[in-house]
Amino acid sequence: MLYTVSLGWALLQTGRFLLSPLLPTIIRDLGITEATAGIALAIFQGSYALVQYPSGEYSDRWNRTTLIVPGLVVLAVGFALFGLAQGIVLFVVASTVVGVGKGLFAIPSRALLSDLFTANRGRALGIYAAGTDIGGLVSSGVAVLALTYFTWRTPFFPVAIALAVVTVVYATATREGYRVGSASLDLGGTVGRLVQSTQQRRTLVAFTLFYFMVGGFINFAPTYLAQAKGFSESLAGLSFGIVFAVGFAVKPAAGTLGDRFSRRGIAVAGLLIAAAALGGLLVVSTNLAIWVAIGVLALGYKTGFPLADAIIIDGAPDDGMGADLGAARALFLSANALGPAYVGVVATYASYDLAFVGFIACLVVAAGLLVVSD
């Protein structure tokens, strides 16, 4: 199950991160502005966020498989729609469908691993989260090939096919049947658990700011490198891969360290490193210095993903693990969805540098909140 759901996560993240290096070409081909592109990506993230909580609670009440398999199917359909998009309308539809499918898959798969790995929860979630970085690395190379030999639509079809194969593998391997129970949701009880202490409220705000920064940076990083640093689109896409190469190593390590030491302490260190590196990225100009800044930025902020999930799950009851994680991530990803819209609008009417200065402030404030809540 660890390998299967991690592979599914890596594949869907491959498709998702194809959008970042291909975004300048998509903007030109569809004849849209950066602001419009940012809003389209925000719709994707918004639909992903909205599905988090119900998928988590239903996976508690029904079972994990009943949510995971439909999620994989919807993802395969959504990425196929990206490959068919000839205009902004179908592009937005595809974004919405992929967002829903990702939401159906994300929380039940994490909850499944938390069920199976209780003593080494951080490590298991770190391995799973590293699928994001595998996907990002693959997408960086695939995007270059697509821009050189094909069209921006081409690579989404193999992603859709691969997800269909993973769906069959998971459905064959799982020991759970399919069970649909009550469709009611105890949102009030879940929210009450999450905000019952000052420490938990500060933690939620801290990781909300963190996810807001990630949403804006990760969607516009290649475009920023191309427009503000003078990189070619291919070089920007390859440079973007540094983020994922670092994250692939950092996430399992951060999760393992979190199992042994303070999850919050490690998260604070990562946030402050990321803030310093993002500031450095704004002022350096040589290619080598830019690559170093990107690598250090990834080293800092990639620690946050497995730690945020594990911190929320640690405080959740066994029978409400999916619901609590889903509700918390719905909040985080709502902020994440606003990130690309924020960058798109600020970059259109002011500059990327101004947008990223705002992200530095978010990281510093988030670190401060985790310190006082430790």
N, C-alpha and C positions, 0 to 999 in steps of 0.2 A: 504493500500500500504506500509506503514511503516513496519508493522509486516511481510508482505509477502516477501518484498525484503530483509529485515533484516534476516529472516529465510533462504532465499536462500543464502545470503552471509555467514551465519553461517555454512550451510551445505557444501558449496564449500570449506570454510576454514577448516572444519573438514577433508575433503579429502586431502587438500593441506598439512596440518600440520601433517597428518599421516606419511608423507615422512620423517620428521625430526627424530622422535624417532625410526623409522624403518630403518633409513639409514645404521647403522652398519650391520644389518642383510642383507639388500639389497646388500650392497657392497660385503659381503661374498658369498651370494647366486649367484649373477651374475658374480662373479669373476673379479671385477673391482677395480681400485685404488680409493683413495679419490679424486685425481685430476680428474679422469674420472667422478665420481659422481658429483663433483662440476660443471663440464662443462655441464653435463646433466641437472642439476638444473638451470644453467645459461640459457640454451636453453629454458626451461620452462618460466623463468622470461623474457627472451628476446622476446618470442612470445607474452606474456602478454603485454609487454611494447609497441610493435609495433602496436597493435590493439587499444590502448588507444585513440589516436587522431582521427582516422577515425570513430570509434564508437561514440565518443563524438559529432563530427560535424554532422554525419548522424542523431543522435538522436535529434539535433536541427532542422535539415531541414525536416526530415521525422516525426517521433515521438519516444517517449521513448520505447513503447511496441514493435515496429518493430525491435528493437535491443535486448531488454531484453529476449524475448521468444526464439529466435534462440540461444542466449548465454546460456540459461539454458539447451537447448537440446544438444548443443555441449559439455557442461560440463558433462552431464550424460554419453555421449558416451566416453569421455576421461577417466573418472574414471573407467568405465567398462574395458577399454583397460589396465589400470594399473593392474586390477585383472587378466588379461589374459597374462601379460608380462612374458615370460620365458627367455628372453635375453635382452641385452642392446639396440638392435634396436627397439623392440616394446616399451621398457621403454621410449626411447627418443621420439618415435611417440606419446605415451600417454602424455608425458610431454608437447609436442608441442600443441596437441589438447586441453588439459586442459588450457594451457596458452591463446590460442585463445578464448576459451569460456569465460574464466574469463575476458578477455579484452572486449568482446562484452557486458558483463553484468555490469561491474564495473562502468563505467562512466555514462551510461544512468540511472542506478538505483540511483546513487548519485544525478544526475541532476533532476530526478523525485522528490526526497525528497526536494531538494532546491526549486523546483517549488511550492511544497505544503506547506513548512514551511519557510516562509520568515523572520518572527520575531524571531523564535527560531531555526534558521538554524544550529547553532553550536550544540545545544542539539540533534536535529534529526540526524545529522551526527555522533554525539557521540554514540547514541543508535545503529545506523547502524554499526558503526565501532566496537562496542563491540561484534558484531557477530563473528569477528575474534577471540576474546578471548573465547567465548562460544565454537567455533570450536576447538580451541587449547586445552581447558580443556577436551572436549569429546575425542579428538584424543589421548591425553595422556593416558587416561584410556583404550580406545579401543586398543591402541598399546600394552599395557601390556597384555590384554586378547589374542590378536592375537599371540604375541610371546610365550605365555604360552600354549595355546590350539589349535591354528590354524597355518596358515602361514602368511607371511607379505602381501600376495595378498588378503586374505579373506575380510578384512574390506572395501575394495574399492567398492565391489558390493552393500552393503546396502546404501552407499553414492550415488551411481548412481541411485538406485531405488528411494531414497528420493528426489533427485533433479528432477526426472521425475514427481513425485507427485506435487512438488511445481510448476513445469511448468504448469501443468493442473490447479492448483488453481489460479495462476496468470492470465492465459489466460481466465479463467472464470470470475474473479473478475474485470479485467481492463475495464475501460470505453472507452479506445482508440481502434480504429480500426487499421488496418495495412496499412501503406502508404509508398510507395517507390518513391522518387523523384530523383532529379539530383544526379549523382554519383561524381560530381566534388568536389574538396576540395580547400578551401581558406587557405592553409597552410601559405602563406606569410603574409596575413592579421592577422591571429591568432598569429603568432610568433611576428609580429610587435607590437601588443597590449601587449604581455607578457614582452617584453624587452624594452619598450618605456621609462622607467625611471631607474635611478641608483638603487633606492630602490627595484624595482621589480627584477632587475638582481641579486642583492645580495640575495634576498629572494629565487630565483630559485637555486642559487649555494648552499645556506645553506641547503635547503631541499634535494638537490641532494646528498650532503655529508651524511645527515641523513639517507636517504634511502639506500645508499651504505653500511653503517654500519649495518642497520637492516637486509639487505639481507644476509650478511655474518654471522652475529651472530645467527639469528633465524634458519638457516638451519643446522648449525654445533654445536649448543649449547649442545644437548644430547651427540653427539659424543665427544665433548670436555670434558664433565663431565666424560664420560666413560674412555677416554684415558689419560687425564691430571690429573683428580682428583680421579681416581680409583673407580668410581661408577660402579655398575652393570648396564647392559643395562636397566633393569626394573626400578631401582632406578633413573637412569638418565632421563628416560621418565617421571616418576612421578614428579621429581624435575623440569623438563621443564614446567610442568603444573602450577608452581608458577607464571610464566610470564603471563599466561592467566588469572589466578584468580585475579591478581592485575589489569591487563588491563581491565577486565570486569567492575570493579568499577571506574577506573581512566578515561576512555574515555568519558562516558557521563558527568562526573563531569568537565573534562577539557573543553568539548564543551560548557557546561552551563556557566562556568567561562569566557570563551572566548566571549560569547554573552554579558556579563556584563562589563568586563574589557578589558585589552589589550591582544589580541590574541598573539602578538609577545612577550610580556613580559612573559606570561605564558610558551610559547614555549622555551624561553631562559632558564628559571629556570629548566625546564624539561631536556633540553640537558646537562646542567652542572651537575645536579644530576646524570644523566645516566653516564657521563664521570667518575665521582668520584666512582660510584658503580662498573663500569667495571674495573677500576684500583684495587679496593678492591677485586674483584673476582679473579684476577690474583695472589694475594699474600696470601689469606686465604687458610686454609687447612682442618679445621674441617667441618663436615657436616652442623652444625648449622650456622656457619659463611658463608658458601657457599650459603645456602638457604636465609639468610638475604641479602647478596649481590645481589642475583638474584632478590629478591623482590624489593629492592631499585632501581636496574637497570630498572626493568619493570615500577615502579612508575615514573621514569624520562622519559624514551623514549616513553612510551605509550601515553603521553600527545600530542605528535607531530602529530598523524594521523588525528584526526578531525580538529585540528587547521590549518594544512597545507592545507587541502581541503577548509576550510572556508575562509582562507586568499586569495586563488586563486579565489574562486567564488565571494568574496566581490568586487574584482577589475574587474570582467567580466561584459560585457553588458548582458542584459536579453536574447537577441537572440543569444548570443555566449557563453553562460555559459558552455555547454557541450564541445564545441570546445576548449575553453581556459583551462578548467580542464583536458580534454583529452591530450592536447599538453603538459601541465606542468607535468602531471603524466607519460606521455611517457618518458620525460626526467628523472624524478625521478626513474622510474622503470627500465630504461636502466642502471642506476647506481646500482640499487638494484640487477639487473641480474648479474652484475660483482662481487658482494659481495661474493657469494659462490665459484665462480671460484678463486677469490683472496685467500680466506681462504684455499680452497683445495690445491692450489699450494704451498702457504707459509707453511702450516702444513706438506705437504709431504716433502718439501726440507729444512725446518727450524723448526718452532714450532708454535703451536697455540698461545702461549703467544706473540710472535712477531707479528702475524696477528692482535691480539686484541689490542696491543699497537697502531697500525695504526688506529684502530677504535676510540680509545680515542682521538687521534689528530683530527680526522674528527669531532667529537662531539664538541670539544672546538672551532675549527675554525667556525663551523656552528653557534654556539651561538654568537660568535663575529660578524659575518656578520649580524645576526638578530638585534643585539644591535645597530650597526651603521646605519641600515636601518630603525630603529623605528622612 
